[in-house]
Amino acid sequence: MRTSDWRLFVYLAAGIGLIISIYAAAETLNPALQSLCSVNGFISCAKVATSGRTTTFGVPDWLIGVLGFVALLAAAAWAEQRRDLFATTPLFVLAVGAVAFSAYFAYVELALVGALCLVCFAAYGAGVLTFVGATVLFGRAYRRAHRPPGPKGRTAAPENSGDGAVARPTRPG
């Protein structure tokens, strides 16, 4: 896939994660919505929501999701604007944080609450997909930043950087 496709992938994954996190907020504020994803005693948004374990350091988990996905979208926009390693690094770091929070929240749900919230797990999946895209973008930015110097000290362009641009031969002199 081209780099522009990976950027779009990150935007879509983070955007879907944001929508899911907003729905999780609505579900918390309006318990009637919890019945939509409560299938049985184990797959139950209501059981998770009423467990008393839906805050981290006093912050509601849905708010961490909303703010996290907004931050990922902002970092993706900055990385797209600058297209260098310096701007891509925050996107990658935030995506690593998203996966870490997702793993922690999944542990709390499965091990401590003994239930699975489908809405929550959909948000975790969006975070993981964002991480995959951010990792590819970070890797490409890293490789671009660490290319050997070309003629006259300029950075050598690869044959195909994944951006859709093909390197042109340079004339000596």
C-alpha positions as CSV (number, residue, x, y, z in Angstrom):
1,M,0.0,0.0,0.0
2,R,1.1,3.5,-0.7
3,T,1.9,5.8,2.3
4,S,-1.2,7.9,1.5
5,D,-3.3,4.8,1.8
6,W,-1.8,4.1,5.2
7,R,-2.6,7.7,6.3
8,L,-6.2,7.2,5.2
9,F,-6.2,3.9,7.1
10,V,-5.1,5.7,10.3
11,Y,-7.7,8.4,9.9
12,L,-10.5,5.8,9.3
13,A,-9.5,3.6,12.3
14,A,-9.1,6.5,14.7
15,G,-12.3,8.1,13.4
16,I,-14.2,4.9,13.9
17,G,-12.7,4.6,17.4
18,L,-13.8,8.1,18.2
19,I,-17.4,7.4,17.1
20,I,-17.4,4.1,19.2
21,S,-16.0,6.0,22.2
22,I,-18.7,8.6,21.9
23,Y,-21.3,5.8,21.8
24,A,-19.7,4.3,24.9
25,A,-20.2,7.7,26.6
26,A,-23.8,7.8,25.6
27,E,-24.2,4.2,26.8
28,T,-22.8,5.2,30.2
29,L,-25.0,8.3,30.5
30,N,-28.1,6.5,29.2
31,P,-28.3,3.0,30.6
32,A,-31.2,2.1,28.2
33,L,-28.6,1.9,25.4
34,Q,-26.6,-0.8,27.3
35,S,-29.3,-3.4,26.5
36,L,-28.3,-3.2,22.8
37,C,-25.0,-5.0,23.5
38,S,-26.0,-7.1,26.4
39,V,-26.4,-10.6,24.9
40,N,-25.9,-12.8,28.0
41,G,-24.2,-12.9,31.4
42,F,-20.7,-12.7,29.8
43,I,-21.2,-10.5,26.8
44,S,-22.8,-7.6,28.6
45,C,-22.1,-3.9,28.4
46,A,-24.5,-3.4,31.3
47,K,-22.5,-5.7,33.6
48,V,-19.3,-3.8,32.7
49,A,-20.9,-0.4,33.1
50,T,-22.3,-1.2,36.5
51,S,-19.2,-3.0,37.8
52,G,-17.7,0.1,39.4
53,R,-14.5,-0.5,37.4
54,T,-15.1,2.0,34.6
55,T,-12.8,4.7,35.7
56,T,-9.0,4.9,35.6
57,F,-7.4,7.4,38.1
58,G,-10.9,8.9,38.5
59,V,-11.3,9.5,34.8
60,P,-14.2,7.7,33.0
61,D,-12.8,5.1,30.6
62,W,-15.0,6.4,27.8
63,L,-13.4,9.9,28.2
64,I,-9.9,8.4,27.9
65,G,-11.1,6.8,24.7
66,V,-12.6,10.0,23.3
67,L,-9.6,12.1,24.2
68,G,-7.2,9.4,23.0
69,F,-8.8,9.1,19.6
70,V,-9.0,12.9,19.2
71,A,-5.3,13.1,20.0
72,L,-4.6,10.3,17.5
73,L,-6.5,12.2,14.8
74,A,-4.6,15.4,15.6
75,A,-1.3,13.7,15.6
76,A,-2.2,12.0,12.3
77,A,-3.0,15.4,10.7
78,W,0.3,16.9,11.9
79,A,2.2,13.9,10.6
80,E,0.5,14.2,7.3
81,Q,1.3,17.9,7.1
82,R,5.0,17.5,8.0
83,R,5.7,14.1,6.6
84,D,8.9,13.6,8.6
85,L,10.1,11.5,11.5
86,F,9.7,14.3,14.0
87,A,6.0,14.6,13.3
88,T,5.3,10.9,12.9
89,T,6.8,10.0,16.3
90,P,4.0,11.4,18.4
91,L,1.4,9.5,16.3
92,F,3.4,6.3,16.9
93,V,3.8,7.0,20.7
94,L,0.1,7.8,21.1
95,A,-0.8,4.6,19.2
96,V,1.4,2.6,21.5
97,G,-0.4,4.2,24.4
98,A,-3.8,3.3,22.9
99,V,-2.8,-0.3,22.6
100,A,-1.5,-0.3,26.2
101,F,-4.8,1.2,27.5
102,S,-6.8,-1.2,25.5
103,A,-4.9,-4.2,26.9
104,Y,-5.4,-2.8,30.5
105,F,-9.1,-2.2,29.9
106,A,-9.6,-5.7,28.3
107,Y,-7.8,-7.2,31.4
108,V,-10.1,-5.3,33.8
109,E,-13.2,-6.4,31.8
110,L,-12.3,-10.1,31.4
111,A,-10.3,-10.9,34.5
112,L,-11.8,-8.5,37.2
113,V,-15.4,-8.0,36.0
114,G,-15.8,-11.3,34.2
115,A,-17.7,-9.8,31.3
116,L,-17.1,-8.5,27.8
117,C,-18.4,-5.2,26.5
118,L,-18.8,-5.4,22.7
119,V,-18.7,-1.6,22.3
120,C,-15.5,-1.4,24.4
121,F,-13.8,-4.2,22.4
122,A,-14.7,-2.5,19.2
123,A,-12.9,0.6,20.4
124,Y,-9.9,-1.5,21.4
125,G,-9.9,-3.0,17.9
126,A,-9.9,0.5,16.4
127,G,-7.0,1.4,18.6
128,V,-5.1,-1.7,17.5
129,L,-5.8,-0.9,13.8
130,T,-4.6,2.7,14.4
131,F,-1.4,1.3,15.9
132,V,-0.8,-0.9,12.9
133,G,-1.2,2.1,10.5
134,A,0.9,4.4,12.7
135,T,3.7,1.7,12.9
136,V,3.9,1.5,9.1
137,L,4.0,5.3,8.8
138,F,6.6,5.6,11.5
139,G,8.7,2.9,9.9
140,R,8.6,4.7,6.5
141,A,9.4,8.0,8.1
142,Y,12.3,6.4,9.9
143,R,13.7,4.8,6.8
144,R,13.4,8.2,4.9
145,A,15.2,10.0,7.7
146,H,18.1,7.5,7.8
147,R,18.8,7.1,4.1
148,P,22.4,7.3,3.1
149,P,23.4,10.7,1.7
150,G,23.2,11.0,-2.1
151,P,25.2,13.3,-4.4
152,K,26.2,16.7,-3.0
153,G,25.1,15.6,0.5
154,R,21.4,15.4,-0.4
155,T,19.4,12.4,0.9
156,A,19.2,9.8,-1.7
157,A,15.6,9.0,-2.9
158,P,14.6,5.4,-3.1
159,E,13.3,3.9,-6.3
160,N,9.8,3.8,-4.8
161,S,9.2,5.3,-1.3
162,G,5.6,4.1,-1.1
163,D,4.3,7.6,-1.6
164,G,3.6,7.0,-5.3
165,A,6.7,9.1,-6.2
166,V,9.4,7.5,-8.2
167,A,13.0,8.8,-7.9
168,R,14.3,10.6,-11.0
169,P,18.0,10.1,-12.0
170,T,20.2,13.1,-11.2
171,R,22.7,14.7,-13.6
172,P,26.2,15.0,-12.4
173,G,27.6,18.4,-11.9
